Amino acid sequence: MSSEPNMNGEYALPDAVRLRRHLVEYLRGLSHWAATVRARRNLRAEIDALERAGVLDHVLRDFDMTRSDMNAMLDADPETPRSHEEVLEWINLADRLRSDERRWARDA
């Protein structure tokens, strides 16, 4: 990247545009990372509150989940449910997921 001005005293526009584009992409990635960290922290806080209230195992049982399933969910990317829903919509299974077939939904 050239930081030298051209003959008119102006900096090369293509380099400035390229630098700006890279900076914007970097900041978007950083923002996504921060949102992911916040989402995981918030989810963990909600689960901890259920544990303190003594109802976590009841909630997990209602969704036919184990603590191991819950930990896998915590380790997953917070965007996974939205991506999962989009795939199910695409293959026309979203209505079944929304139904009361909880075991099928969990397995999916």
Secondary structure, 3 states (H helix, E strand, C coil): CCCCCCCCCCCCHHHHHHHHHHHHHHHHHHHHHHHHHHHHHHHHHHHHHHHHCCCHHHHHHHCCCCHHHHHHHHHCCCCHHHHHHHHHHHCCCHHHHHCCCHHHHHHC
